[in-house]
Amino acid sequence: MITVGIDLATEPADTAMAVLRWSAGGAAAHSLALDVDDSAITDAALDAEKLGIDCPLGWPDDFLRFLQEHHAGHVVAPQDLAGRQGLGARPRDD
């Protein structure tokens, strides 16, 4: 059996994937990857019997403000990576 685990991030450079192969003796890491894009995730998922995805199920406050401004017609989309990351990333607790 093959299990695929995805740590989904805003950008592929921060997305990670682990592929595990299970046998009677347990699980072994088949591959570990960083900088995983959508096509790599799709390809791995097609071969998997189990798929786990770590992704947020809520929106960061900056993104909510962005949506409200967009709805009101007063938005300027951030053009740089740092500005976009604020829309998709939560503050870390570490």
C-alpha positions, 0 to 999 in steps of 0.5 A: 500500500502507498500513503502520500502525505502533503504539507500544503503551503501558499507557494510550491517552494514551501510545500512538502510531500512524503510517500510511504510504502507499507508492507507486512513489516511496517512503513518505509519512506519511499520519497521525501520532497520539497518544492512540490507543485500541483502536478507532482501532488496529482501524480502521487495521489493517483498512485496512492491508496491513502492521501493526507493533506495538511492545509488550513481550513480558515483564512488569515486576517490579512486575507479577510481584509483583502476580500472586504476591500476587494468587495468594496472596490478599493483593493490593490493586489500585492505585486511582490511575494512578501505582500502575497505571503501576508494574504496566505500565511498565519503568524507562527507561534514558534 
